[in-house]
Amino acid sequence: MKIQTKNKIVIIGAGGLGKGIAQLIIDLNKVEDVWELLGYLDDDINLRGKTVNNYPVLGQIELLADRKFHDVYAMSAIGLSSGRIQIIRKALEMNRNLRFPTLIHPTAIIGEETEIGEGTSVGAYAIVEPGNRIGSHVLVHYGTTIGHDCVIEDFSTVLPGTNVSGFVKLCYGTYLGTNVSVLPGVEVGTRTIVGAGAAVIHSLPAYCTAVGVPAKLIKYHDEVAASRMGGE
């Protein structure tokens, strides 16, 4: 009988989100035991040698340059979109062979004709209706609902309990806080941040922060500085 070789994987980031990604991998292994979680990489030197959720913090991200990590998968557990952009760039500088899985929790519901990119995770009890296009390195947290025919571009973040209606577009690096509601047909611009509990009833421009019910723009970000960090 042929023994199946497990895929080795590391989590970049040992904070609360890192714990959540570890639990997602654990839950996937209960269905089909295909992942060997080696531990975490984190640039916080105070975490080195410690364990998080029973897995070791192996060291800083520079370890990815080591030969023993040549064939591993990596999953980013950096919640803020701008930080995730930076860390993925850095990881690929360390290891051009690095691969990024698509992790979908066994309890999530994924509709037909939905595309989900590499490095993207979909959490427990999330509902993704048919016809969606979800990019790479996107975080769709637990208990979220994504309506039909949406476009969610790379490095976007959708926090727990958020409800995104149909025909919505979340542009590159969008960040939706916990329990946000987005009405049908709305577009949220590149790198825009929407505060927790907001209701987005009209489209929002790029590089801004919006809060409230209904969501109102309260400030613009420095677009030049943001673009230097990897925005489009």
Contacts in CASP RR format, 6 or more apart in sequence:
PFRMAT RR
TARGET T0000
AUTHOR 0000-0000-0000
METHOD contacts of the structure
MODEL  1
MKIQTKNKIVIIGAGGLGKGIAQLIIDLNKVEDVWELLGYLDDDINLRGK
TVNNYPVLGQIELLADRKFHDVYAMSAIGLSSGRIQIIRKALEMNRNLRF
PTLIHPTAIIGEETEIGEGTSVGAYAIVEPGNRIGSHVLVHYGTTIGHDC
VIEDFSTVLPGTNVSGFVKLCYGTYLGTNVSVLPGVEVGTRTIVGAGAAV
IHSLPAYCTAVGVPAKLIKYHDEVAASRMGGE
4 33 0 8 1.000
4 34 0 8 1.000
6 33 0 8 1.000
6 34 0 8 1.000
6 35 0 8 1.000
6 36 0 8 1.000
7 34 0 8 1.000
7 35 0 8 1.000
7 36 0 8 1.000
7 73 0 8 1.000
7 101 0 8 1.000
8 36 0 8 1.000
8 38 0 8 1.000
8 71 0 8 1.000
8 72 0 8 1.000
8 73 0 8 1.000
9 25 0 8 1.000
9 35 0 8 1.000
9 36 0 8 1.000
9 37 0 8 1.000
9 38 0 8 1.000
9 72 0 8 1.000
9 73 0 8 1.000
9 74 0 8 1.000
9 75 0 8 1.000
9 101 0 8 1.000
10 37 0 8 1.000
10 38 0 8 1.000
10 39 0 8 1.000
10 40 0 8 1.000
10 41 0 8 1.000
10 58 0 8 1.000
10 64 0 8 1.000
10 69 0 8 1.000
10 72 0 8 1.000
10 73 0 8 1.000
10 74 0 8 1.000
10 75 0 8 1.000
11 18 0 8 1.000
11 21 0 8 1.000
11 22 0 8 1.000
11 25 0 8 1.000
11 37 0 8 1.000
11 39 0 8 1.000
11 40 0 8 1.000
11 41 0 8 1.000
11 55 0 8 1.000
11 74 0 8 1.000
11 75 0 8 1.000
11 76 0 8 1.000
11 77 0 8 1.000
12 40 0 8 1.000
12 41 0 8 1.000
12 42 0 8 1.000
12 61 0 8 1.000
12 74 0 8 1.000
12 75 0 8 1.000
12 76 0 8 1.000
12 77 0 8 1.000
12 78 0 8 1.000
12 87 0 8 1.000
12 91 0 8 1.000
13 40 0 8 1.000
13 41 0 8 1.000
13 42 0 8 1.000
13 76 0 8 1.000
13 77 0 8 1.000
13 78 0 8 1.000
13 87 0 8 1.000
14 40 0 8 1.000
14 41 0 8 1.000
14 42 0 8 1.000
14 44 0 8 1.000
14 47 0 8 1.000
14 52 0 8 1.000
14 57 0 8 1.000
14 77 0 8 1.000
15 42 0 8 1.000
15 52 0 8 1.000
15 77 0 8 1.000
16 77 0 8 1.000
17 77 0 8 1.000
17 78 0 8 1.000
17 79 0 8 1.000
17 139 0 8 1.000
18 40 0 8 1.000
18 52 0 8 1.000
18 53 0 8 1.000
18 77 0 8 1.000
19 52 0 8 1.000
19 53 0 8 1.000
20 53 0 8 1.000
20 77 0 8 1.000
21 75 0 8 1.000
21 77 0 8 1.000
21 103 0 8 1.000
21 121 0 8 1.000
22 37 0 8 1.000
22 39 0 8 1.000
22 40 0 8 1.000
22 52 0 8 1.000
22 53 0 8 1.000
22 55 0 8 1.000
23 53 0 8 1.000
24 103 0 8 1.000
24 105 0 8 1.000
24 121 0 8 1.000
24 123 0 8 1.000
24 124 0 8 1.000
25 35 0 8 1.000
25 37 0 8 1.000
25 75 0 8 1.000
25 103 0 8 1.000
26 37 0 8 1.000
27 105 0 8 1.000
27 106 0 8 1.000
27 107 0 8 1.000
27 124 0 8 1.000
28 34 0 8 1.000
28 35 0 8 1.000
28 103 0 8 1.000
28 105 0 8 1.000
28 106 0 8 1.000
29 35 0 8 1.000
30 106 0 8 1.000
31 106 0 8 1.000
37 55 0 8 1.000
38 55 0 8 1.000
38 58 0 8 1.000
38 72 0 8 1.000
39 55 0 8 1.000
39 56 0 8 1.000
39 57 0 8 1.000
39 58 0 8 1.000
40 47 0 8 1.000
40 52 0 8 1.000
40 55 0 8 1.000
40 56 0 8 1.000
40 57 0 8 1.000
40 58 0 8 1.000
40 59 0 8 1.000
40 77 0 8 1.000
41 57 0 8 1.000
41 58 0 8 1.000
41 59 0 8 1.000
41 60 0 8 1.000
41 61 0 8 1.000
41 63 0 8 1.000
41 64 0 8 1.000
41 74 0 8 1.000
42 48 0 8 1.000
42 57 0 8 1.000
42 59 0 8 1.000
42 60 0 8 1.000
42 61 0 8 1.000
43 60 0 8 1.000
43 61 0 8 1.000
45 60 0 8 1.000
47 57 0 8 1.000
47 59 0 8 1.000
48 57 0 8 1.000
48 59 0 8 1.000
48 60 0 8 1.000
49 56 0 8 1.000
49 57 0 8 1.000
49 58 0 8 1.000
49 59 0 8 1.000
50 56 0 8 1.000
50 57 0 8 1.000
51 57 0 8 1.000
61 87 0 8 1.000
61 90 0 8 1.000
61 91 0 8 1.000
61 94 0 8 1.000
62 94 0 8 1.000
63 69 0 8 1.000
63 94 0 8 1.000
64 72 0 8 1.000
64 74 0 8 1.000
64 91 0 8 1.000
64 94 0 8 1.000
64 95 0 8 1.000
64 98 0 8 1.000
65 94 0 8 1.000
65 95 0 8 1.000
69 95 0 8 1.000
69 98 0 8 1.000
70 95 0 8 1.000
70 97 0 8 1.000
71 97 0 8 1.000
72 98 0 8 1.000
72 99 0 8 1.000
73 98 0 8 1.000
73 99 0 8 1.000
73 100 0 8 1.000
73 101 0 8 1.000
74 91 0 8 1.000
74 98 0 8 1.000
74 99 0 8 1.000
74 100 0 8 1.000
75 100 0 8 1.000
75 101 0 8 1.000
75 103 0 8 1.000
75 119 0 8 1.000
75 121 0 8 1.000
76 84 0 8 1.000
76 87 0 8 1.000
76 88 0 8 1.000
76 91 0 8 1.000
76 100 0 8 1.000
76 119 0 8 1.000
76 137 0 8 1.000
78 84 0 8 1.000
78 87 0 8 1.000
79 139 0 8 1.000
79 157 0 8 1.000
80 157 0 8 1.000
80 175 0 8 1.000
81 155 0 8 1.000
81 156 0 8 1.000
81 157 0 8 1.000
81 173 0 8 1.000
81 174 0 8 1.000
81 175 0 8 1.000
81 191 0 8 1.000
82 173 0 8 1.000
82 191 0 8 1.000
82 226 0 8 1.000
82 229 0 8 1.000
83 229 0 8 1.000
84 137 0 8 1.000
84 139 0 8 1.000
84 155 0 8 1.000
84 157 0 8 1.000
85 137 0 8 1.000
85 155 0 8 1.000
85 173 0 8 1.000
85 229 0 8 1.000
85 230 0 8 1.000
85 231 0 8 1.000
86 229 0 8 1.000
86 230 0 8 1.000
88 100 0 8 1.000
88 137 0 8 1.000
88 155 0 8 1.000
89 230 0 8 1.000
91 98 0 8 1.000
92 98 0 8 1.000
99 118 0 8 1.000
100 118 0 8 1.000
100 119 0 8 1.000
100 136 0 8 1.000
100 137 0 8 1.000
101 118 0 8 1.000
101 119 0 8 1.000
102 116 0 8 1.000
102 117 0 8 1.000
102 118 0 8 1.000
102 119 0 8 1.000
102 120 0 8 1.000
102 121 0 8 1.000
103 119 0 8 1.000
103 120 0 8 1.000
103 121 0 8 1.000
103 122 0 8 1.000
104 110 0 8 1.000
104 116 0 8 1.000
104 121 0 8 1.000
104 122 0 8 1.000
104 123 0 8 1.000
105 122 0 8 1.000
105 123 0 8 1.000
105 124 0 8 1.000
105 125 0 8 1.000
105 126 0 8 1.000
105 142 0 8 1.000
107 123 0 8 1.000
107 124 0 8 1.000
107 125 0 8 1.000
108 122 0 8 1.000
108 123 0 8 1.000
108 124 0 8 1.000
108 125 0 8 1.000
108 126 0 8 1.000
108 127 0 8 1.000
108 128 0 8 1.000
109 126 0 8 1.000
109 127 0 8 1.000
109 128 0 8 1.000
110 116 0 8 1.000
110 122 0 8 1.000
110 128 0 8 1.000
111 128 0 8 1.000
111 129 0 8 1.000
111 130 0 8 1.000
111 131 0 8 1.000
111 132 0 8 1.000
112 130 0 8 1.000
112 131 0 8 1.000
113 130 0 8 1.000
113 131 0 8 1.000
114 128 0 8 1.000
114 129 0 8 1.000
114 130 0 8 1.000
114 131 0 8 1.000
114 132 0 8 1.000
114 133 0 8 1.000
114 134 0 8 1.000
115 132 0 8 1.000
115 133 0 8 1.000
115 134 0 8 1.000
115 135 0 8 1.000
116 122 0 8 1.000
116 128 0 8 1.000
116 134 0 8 1.000
116 135 0 8 1.000
116 138 0 8 1.000
117 134 0 8 1.000
117 135 0 8 1.000
117 136 0 8 1.000
117 138 0 8 1.000
118 136 0 8 1.000
118 137 0 8 1.000
119 136 0 8 1.000
119 137 0 8 1.000
119 138 0 8 1.000
120 134 0 8 1.000
120 135 0 8 1.000
120 136 0 8 1.000
120 137 0 8 1.000
120 138 0 8 1.000
120 139 0 8 1.000
120 140 0 8 1.000
121 138 0 8 1.000
121 139 0 8 1.000
121 140 0 8 1.000
122 128 0 8 1.000
122 140 0 8 1.000
123 140 0 8 1.000
123 141 0 8 1.000
123 142 0 8 1.000
123 143 0 8 1.000
123 144 0 8 1.000
124 142 0 8 1.000
124 143 0 8 1.000
125 142 0 8 1.000
125 143 0 8 1.000
126 140 0 8 1.000
126 141 0 8 1.000
126 142 0 8 1.000
126 143 0 8 1.000
126 144 0 8 1.000
126 145 0 8 1.000
126 146 0 8 1.000
127 143 0 8 1.000
127 144 0 8 1.000
127 145 0 8 1.000
127 146 0 8 1.000
127 147 0 8 1.000
128 134 0 8 1.000
128 140 0 8 1.000
128 146 0 8 1.000
128 147 0 8 1.000
129 145 0 8 1.000
129 146 0 8 1.000
129 147 0 8 1.000
129 148 0 8 1.000
129 166 0 8 1.000
130 148 0 8 1.000
130 149 0 8 1.000
131 148 0 8 1.000
131 149 0 8 1.000
131 150 0 8 1.000
132 146 0 8 1.000
132 147 0 8 1.000
132 148 0 8 1.000
132 149 0 8 1.000
132 150 0 8 1.000
132 151 0 8 1.000
132 152 0 8 1.000
133 150 0 8 1.000
133 151 0 8 1.000
133 152 0 8 1.000
134 140 0 8 1.000
134 146 0 8 1.000
134 150 0 8 1.000
134 152 0 8 1.000
135 152 0 8 1.000
135 153 0 8 1.000
135 154 0 8 1.000
135 156 0 8 1.000
136 154 0 8 1.000
136 155 0 8 1.000
137 154 0 8 1.000
137 155 0 8 1.000
138 152 0 8 1.000
138 153 0 8 1.000
138 154 0 8 1.000
138 155 0 8 1.000
138 156 0 8 1.000
138 157 0 8 1.000
138 158 0 8 1.000
139 156 0 8 1.000
139 157 0 8 1.000
139 158 0 8 1.000
140 146 0 8 1.000
140 152 0 8 1.000
140 158 0 8 1.000
141 157 0 8 1.000
141 158 0 8 1.000
141 159 0 8 1.000
141 160 0 8 1.000
141 161 0 8 1.000
141 162 0 8 1.000
142 160 0 8 1.000
142 161 0 8 1.000
143 160 0 8 1.000
143 161 0 8 1.000
144 158 0 8 1.000
144 159 0 8 1.000
144 160 0 8 1.000
144 161 0 8 1.000
144 162 0 8 1.000
144 163 0 8 1.000
144 164 0 8 1.000
145 161 0 8 1.000
145 162 0 8 1.000
145 163 0 8 1.000
145 164 0 8 1.000
146 152 0 8 1.000
146 158 0 8 1.000
146 164 0 8 1.000
147 164 0 8 1.000
147 165 0 8 1.000
147 166 0 8 1.000
147 168 0 8 1.000
148 166 0 8 1.000
148 167 0 8 1.000
149 166 0 8 1.000
149 167 0 8 1.000
150 164 0 8 1.000
150 166 0 8 1.000
150 167 0 8 1.000
150 168 0 8 1.000
150 169 0 8 1.000
150 170 0 8 1.000
151 168 0 8 1.000
151 169 0 8 1.000
151 170 0 8 1.000
152 158 0 8 1.000
152 164 0 8 1.000
152 169 0 8 1.000
152 170 0 8 1.000
152 174 0 8 1.000
153 169 0 8 1.000
153 170 0 8 1.000
153 171 0 8 1.000
153 172 0 8 1.000
153 173 0 8 1.000
153 174 0 8 1.000
154 172 0 8 1.000
154 173 0 8 1.000
155 172 0 8 1.000
155 173 0 8 1.000
156 170 0 8 1.000
156 171 0 8 1.000
156 172 0 8 1.000
156 173 0 8 1.000
156 174 0 8 1.000
156 175 0 8 1.000
156 176 0 8 1.000
157 173 0 8 1.000
157 174 0 8 1.000
157 175 0 8 1.000
157 176 0 8 1.000
157 177 0 8 1.000
158 164 0 8 1.000
158 170 0 8 1.000
158 176 0 8 1.000
158 177 0 8 1.000
159 176 0 8 1.000
159 177 0 8 1.000
159 178 0 8 1.000
159 179 0 8 1.000
159 180 0 8 1.000
159 196 0 8 1.000
160 178 0 8 1.000
160 179 0 8 1.000
161 178 0 8 1.000
161 179 0 8 1.000
162 176 0 8 1.000
162 177 0 8 1.000
162 178 0 8 1.000
162 179 0 8 1.000
162 180 0 8 1.000
162 181 0 8 1.000
162 182 0 8 1.000
163 180 0 8 1.000
163 181 0 8 1.000
163 182 0 8 1.000
164 170 0 8 1.000
164 176 0 8 1.000
164 182 0 8 1.000
165 181 0 8 1.000
165 182 0 8 1.000
165 183 0 8 1.000
165 184 0 8 1.000
165 185 0 8 1.000
165 186 0 8 1.000
166 184 0 8 1.000
166 185 0 8 1.000
167 184 0 8 1.000
167 185 0 8 1.000
168 182 0 8 1.000
168 183 0 8 1.000
168 184 0 8 1.000
168 185 0 8 1.000
168 186 0 8 1.000
168 187 0 8 1.000
168 188 0 8 1.000
169 185 0 8 1.000
169 186 0 8 1.000
169 187 0 8 1.000
169 188 0 8 1.000
170 176 0 8 1.000
170 182 0 8 1.000
170 187 0 8 1.000
170 188 0 8 1.000
170 189 0 8 1.000
171 187 0 8 1.000
171 188 0 8 1.000
171 189 0 8 1.000
171 190 0 8 1.000
171 191 0 8 1.000
171 192 0 8 1.000
171 206 0 8 1.000
172 190 0 8 1.000
172 191 0 8 1.000
172 231 0 8 1.000
172 232 0 8 1.000
173 190 0 8 1.000
173 191 0 8 1.000
173 231 0 8 1.000
174 188 0 8 1.000
174 189 0 8 1.000
174 190 0 8 1.000
174 191 0 8 1.000
174 192 0 8 1.000
174 193 0 8 1.000
174 194 0 8 1.000
175 191 0 8 1.000
175 192 0 8 1.000
175 193 0 8 1.000
175 194 0 8 1.000
176 182 0 8 1.000
176 188 0 8 1.000
176 194 0 8 1.000
176 195 0 8 1.000
177 193 0 8 1.000
177 194 0 8 1.000
177 195 0 8 1.000
177 196 0 8 1.000
177 197 0 8 1.000
177 198 0 8 1.000
178 196 0 8 1.000
178 197 0 8 1.000
179 196 0 8 1.000
179 197 0 8 1.000
180 194 0 8 1.000
180 195 0 8 1.000
180 196 0 8 1.000
180 197 0 8 1.000
180 198 0 8 1.000
180 199 0 8 1.000
180 200 0 8 1.000
181 197 0 8 1.000
181 198 0 8 1.000
181 199 0 8 1.000
181 200 0 8 1.000
182 188 0 8 1.000
182 194 0 8 1.000
182 200 0 8 1.000
183 199 0 8 1.000
183 200 0 8 1.000
183 201 0 8 1.000
185 203 0 8 1.000
186 200 0 8 1.000
186 201 0 8 1.000
186 202 0 8 1.000
186 203 0 8 1.000
186 204 0 8 1.000
187 203 0 8 1.000
187 204 0 8 1.000
188 194 0 8 1.000
188 200 0 8 1.000
188 203 0 8 1.000
188 204 0 8 1.000
189 203 0 8 1.000
189 204 0 8 1.000
189 205 0 8 1.000
189 206 0 8 1.000
189 207 0 8 1.000
189 208 0 8 1.000
190 206 0 8 1.000
190 207 0 8 1.000
190 231 0 8 1.000
190 232 0 8 1.000
191 206 0 8 1.000
191 207 0 8 1.000
191 221 0 8 1.000
191 226 0 8 1.000
191 231 0 8 1.000
192 204 0 8 1.000
192 205 0 8 1.000
192 206 0 8 1.000
192 207 0 8 1.000
192 208 0 8 1.000
192 209 0 8 1.000
192 210 0 8 1.000
193 208 0 8 1.000
193 209 0 8 1.000
193 210 0 8 1.000
194 200 0 8 1.000
194 204 0 8 1.000
194 209 0 8 1.000
194 210 0 8 1.000
194 211 0 8 1.000
194 215 0 8 1.000
195 209 0 8 1.000
195 210 0 8 1.000
195 211 0 8 1.000
195 212 0 8 1.000
195 215 0 8 1.000
197 212 0 8 1.000
197 213 0 8 1.000
198 210 0 8 1.000
198 211 0 8 1.000
198 212 0 8 1.000
198 213 0 8 1.000
198 214 0 8 1.000
198 215 0 8 1.000
199 212 0 8 1.000
199 213 0 8 1.000
199 214 0 8 1.000
199 215 0 8 1.000
200 210 0 8 1.000
200 214 0 8 1.000
200 215 0 8 1.000
201 214 0 8 1.000
201 215 0 8 1.000
202 214 0 8 1.000
202 215 0 8 1.000
204 210 0 8 1.000
204 215 0 8 1.000
204 217 0 8 1.000
205 217 0 8 1.000
205 220 0 8 1.000
206 223 0 8 1.000
207 220 0 8 1.000
207 221 0 8 1.000
207 222 0 8 1.000
207 223 0 8 1.000
207 226 0 8 1.000
208 217 0 8 1.000
208 218 0 8 1.000
208 219 0 8 1.000
208 220 0 8 1.000
208 221 0 8 1.000
209 217 0 8 1.000
209 218 0 8 1.000
209 219 0 8 1.000
209 221 0 8 1.000
210 216 0 8 1.000
210 217 0 8 1.000
210 218 0 8 1.000
211 218 0 8 1.000
END
